[in-house]
Amino acid sequence: MITLADVKKAQENLKGVSRKTPLFVSSTFSKQTGYEVYLKCENKQKTGSFKLRGAYNKVASLTEEEKAKGVVASSAGNHAQGVAYAATAFGIKSTICMPVTAPLAKVQATKNYGATVIQHGEVYDDCYAKAVEVQKETGATFLHPFDDDQVMAGQGTIALEILEDLPDADAILVPIGGGGIIAGIAVAAKSINPNIKIIGVQADVIASSKVSLEKGEVVTVDGPKSLADGISVKTPGNKTFEVIKKYVDEIVTVTEDEIASGIFSLMERNKVVAEGAGAVGLAALLSGKVKNAGKKVVAVVSGGNIDIATVSKIIDRQLLLNKRRITLQIELKDKIGELGNLISEIASLGGNVYKVKQDKNWNPKGLEISSIEIEVETESKEHAEMIKTSLSAKGYAIDELTK
């Protein structure tokens, strides 16, 4: 099992390579949760994720013979970029196996860092099997994304930075899939402060680490790929699990809706772009899943490599769920100026008309009636209800449409 000394050695290896990422308190989330909430922004790390720490530390530890054979790795995306970056820095050939479902941004970035990419399977476990095949065929050195001492030690340097900036932290919330980042952080943090709580957060659709901890042994849990693709792992690591059993206080799970809300909230309130795995810590706090964690709580935003198309979908969805954008169907008399009057009325109530669709075909109530479908941007659920109530009071027949 790794020790604090291993983590400190990794910190030496990473000098001049990894960034000391920002740690800042969020007054918004502190008010919402009742905790003093700090964000450790590993989305600002080189390659956009904490994975560079472990990957670089591992590559730095290879023998010259191992380096000469090249390296192969499997990854949902972030370990891929870390390995590609590290391998190129050392002049080593790298081959990375990634799921076909990996975000395009992660695949392209991995190629840009100099790796050969092979896409195979739906989730991490599928591309892991492919990477094992490639390793056997080529004799390259396999770099496991989490179940490896040097990788865990590299990830543990995050805890050293957190406790350097916030020595009286009461708890650290860490995304957990295979267990590499939480294992490294747990060893380092608990070695420095045995009373600090280490809480893992996992997607409930594929909660393999939580189930394993509850059963006391590593188990495989089948499930769909989560929005938190970086922690969509069916089977935790054997080495990481031993650390988790000893040092991790608990593992909580969050839903896909809660993860999406976490991503949206980080963007809107703190201007922090996080991928799904990077948002699970905040999601757990906002959804009330974290109990009795003390006062000062750090949520590790593990990465920011999210596909722009996914961001767009999340924003649209959250605006609809929060009624920040509503779609109303309204009946109007088919007369000149009626639509203009309606738009002006909505504007006077503080609503911003986003889209209008008018149906002037036959209406069951007669030719003089037209149906208007209008999308309106609002400030809040309360504002949306006020607009509907006010329009109804002025005689408009309104139905709210759901999408």
N, C-alpha and C positions, 0 to 999 in steps of 0.2 A: 504494500500500500504506500502511496506517495506521502511525503512529509512536507512540512513547511520549508525545510531546506531545499527540497526539489523545486518548490515554487519560487523561492528566492534565486536559485540558480537560473531558472527560466527567465526571471526578470532581467538578469545580467545578459542572457543571450539575446533578449529583445531590445536592449538599449540601442537607440538610434534607428530602430526598425518600427516597432509599434508606437502608437500615440498614447499619451496619457489622456483618456477621453474625459469629457466634462461630467461633473456631478453637480446638479443644482436642485434646489428646492422648488416645488411647484405650489404656489399659494392657492391656485384654483383647485387642484386635486386634494390638497390638504383640507380645504374647507368642505369639499364634497365627502371625504372619507372619515374625517376625524383624526387621522394620523398626520404626522409631519412627513409628507411624501417627497422623497428625493428620486430623481431619475439619473441613472448611470448610463450615459449615451454612447454605447458601443456601435450605434449606427454611424457615428463619426469616426470610427476606426478605419484605417486603410482597408480597402476591399469592401467597406461598408458593413463589417461584421466582426465580432470577437474572434471568429475562427482563425484569423491570421495568427493570433498568439500561439495557439496550440500547434498549428501546422508548421510555423517557422521554427518553433522550439524543437519539434520532432525532426525536421530536416537538418537542423544544426547539429543534432546528436548522431546522425548517420555516419558510418565509417566511409572511407574513400571508396572501398569496394562496393558498398551498397549504393553510393551516389552514382557510381559508374554504370550500374545496371538500370538507372532510371527509377522513377516511382510511379505507382498506380494507386488510385484512390476512388472511393465511392462517396457520393454526396448528393444531398437534395439541392445544393447550390452554394452555400457559404463556405463549407470546408473545401469545396472545389476551387474557389477563388483563392483561398488561403494557401492551399497546396501549390496551385499554379504560380502564384506570386513568389512563394518561397523557393520553389524549384528553379524558376527562372533566375532568381537572385543568386543562386548557387551554381547556375549553369547546368542544371540537371533536366533531362527529358521527363515530361510528366504526361500521363494518360489518366483522364478522369471519366468515370462512369456516372451518369446522372439520369434521373427518371425522365421519361418523355413528357411528364407533367411539370417539370421544373420551369419556373418563370423564365421567360425569354431573356430578361435582363441579366439573370444569373448565368445562363448558358453563354450568352455573348461575352459577358465580362470575363468568364473563365477562359474562353478562347483568346480574348484580347491579352490576358496575362501570359499567354504562351503555351497553354495546354492543348493536347488533342482530346476532344470530347466525344464520348460514345454514349448515346442516349438509349436507355433500356428500362422497361418496366414502369409501373405506376408510382411506387413509393420507394423510399430509401432501401428497404430490405431487398427489393428486386434488383436494383442496380448494384447492390453489394455482391449479390451472387454472380453478376456479370463481371465485376471487378476481380473476383477470386479466379474466374476462368482466365481473364487476361493475365493475371499475375502468374498463373501456372504456365501459360503459353510463352510468356516473354522472360520470366525470371526476374522481373522488376520488383523492387521493394514495396510492399503494401503499406500504405499509411492509413490506419484506421481513423475514422473521424471522431471517435470518442473513447473507445475501449483500449486506451494506450496511456502509459504512465507519463510520457513526455507531453502528450497532447493535454492530458488533465492538468499537468503542472503549468503549462502555458496559459490555460484558461484561468487558473487560480490567481494569476497576476492581477486580475480584475479586482479581487478581494483586497489585495495589498493596496491598490490605489484608493478603493472606497474607504478603507479604514485609516489611510493616511489623511484623507480629506475630512472624514467624519468618524473619528475614533469612538464616539459614543452611539453609533448606530445600534438600534435594538433588533432589527431584522433585515434580511436581504431576501427579496423575492426573485427567483431565478427560473427561467423557462427550462423545462426538462423533457427530453425525448429519449436519447440513448444514455444521457447522464454525464457527458464529459464536462460541460461547463459547471453544473451544480457540484460535481465531485471535486473539481479543482477549487472552486470558491469555498465549499464547505470545509475542506481540509485547512486551507489558509486562514479563513475567518475564525473557525473554532479553535485553531491552534493559538491565535492571538487573543481571542476573547471567547472562552468556553460558554459564556452565557448568551451570546448572540444567537438569534433564531435564523435557521436556514429553511426557507419554505419553497418547495418546488411548485411550479404551475404548469399544467398540461392540458391539452385539448381533450374534452371528455369523449369525443368520437373515437379516439385511439389512445386510451389512457394506460398504456402498457407499464409504465414505471409505477404508477399509483397502485395498479392491481398487483404488480410484483411485490411492492413493499407490504401490502396488506396480507399477501400469502406467504411472505418470508422467503421467496425464491423467485428466480427469473422465470417469467412466463411470457408467452407470445400472445398478443392480442390483435386479432384482425380488425380492421376498420377502414373507413374511407380516408382519403387524403384530406387533412384539415386545411383551413385557411392558413393555419400556422404550419406551413409545409416543412419548415426547418425542424420541427419536433414531431413530425408524423413518422414515428418509428415503432414498428411492431414488437421488437424485442430489445430491451435494455442490454447494456454491456455487462459481462460478468465481473470485470474489474470495477467498473463504475458502481455496480450494484452493491458491492461490499462496502464501498465508501458511503453510499447512500444509506445503507442500513445503520451504519455507525454514527454518521454525522447529521443527516437531514432530519429535521423535526417533523415535517409533514409534507404531504403533496395534496394540493387542491386542484380541481379541474374547472374549466370554463367552457361555455358553449360557443358555437360558431357566431351567434349573434353578439355575444359578449366580446369576443375577439374583434369583430368588425367595429363594434362601438368603441373599443379601446384604440384601434387604429385611427378612427375618425376623431376621437377626443384629443389624442396626442397631436394630430395635425392642426386641429382648430384652436385648441387652447394653448399649446406650447410650441407650435410650429415645428414639431418633431415628426419626421417621416419614419415610420416603423413598419417592418414587415409583420406578418401575423405572429410569429414566435416572439418578436420583440415587444409586442403589445400585450402579451398574456399576463404579465405581472400587474400592470395597471388595470387590465380587465378584471382580475381577481379582486383588486381593491375596490373598484367602482361597483362591482356586483355584490359586495359584502361577503365574499368567500373567505376573507382573511380575518380571523378573530384573535384577540388578545396578543397582538404582535408587539406590544410596547408602544413607544411614542414615535421614534424616528425610524421610518421604514424606507428602504431603498429598493426600487424596482429596476432591475437590469433590462434596459432596452437593447437586446442582444444584437439586433441588426436592422438595416433599413433597405435591404435589397428587395423591394416589392415592385411588381410589374405595374407600369403606369395605367394599363387598361383595368387592372384590378382595383387600383386606387379610384379610378373614375366610377366603377360600379359601386364601390363601397360608399363613396360620397353621395351618389344618387340615391342609393338605398337608405342611408341614414337620414337624408333630408326628408324622404317620404315617411320613414318610421317615426321621426321626431316631429312630423307635420310642419317641417320648415318649407315644404313644398306640397301643396294640396291640389287636387284636380276636382273641379266643380262642374256639374252639368246643370245648366241654367236655361230655363225657357224664357224667350224674349218675343215680344211682338215684332213681326217682320216689317219694321218701319225704319226709315232713314234716321240715323242718330241714336237708335236704341243701344247698339253695341258700344258706341262711343261713350254714352252715358254710363253704361255698366263699368267700363274700364276706368272712367274717371271716378266713379263711386269707390271702386276697389282701391284706387290710388289714394283717395282721400282718407281711407281707413289704414293706410300704411302698407298695403300689399303691393308687391311688384308683379305685374302680369308677365309671365314667362313664355306662354304659348297659348294661342287661341285657335280653335277649330269650330267652324260654323257649319251646321247641317241645315240647308234650306229646302231639303226634299219634303215629301209629304209627312205631316205630323198628324197623329190621331186626333189632335184637338183642333185641326183645321189648317188651312193654307196660310192664315195670318200669323201662325206661330212657328218660330224656328228654334232649334236646339243648339246651344252653345256649350262646347267643352273647353274649359279655360283652366290653365295651370297657373297657380299663384305662389310666389315665394313669400314666406312669412318669417317673423322673428322667433316664434315659439308655438307650442301647442295652444297656449292660452290666446295668443294673437290670432291663430287660425280660427279658433272657436268664436272669437269676437267678430271677425270678418263675416263668418257664416251667419251668426246671430243678427248682425246689423243689416246684412243684405236681406235676410228673411223678413225682418221688421219693416223693410221698405217695399215689401210685396213681391220680391223675387222668389220663384219656385226653385229650390236648390236640392240637389242630391250630390253627396260627396262620393266620388269614384275611388275605388282601391285598385292598385296595380299589383 
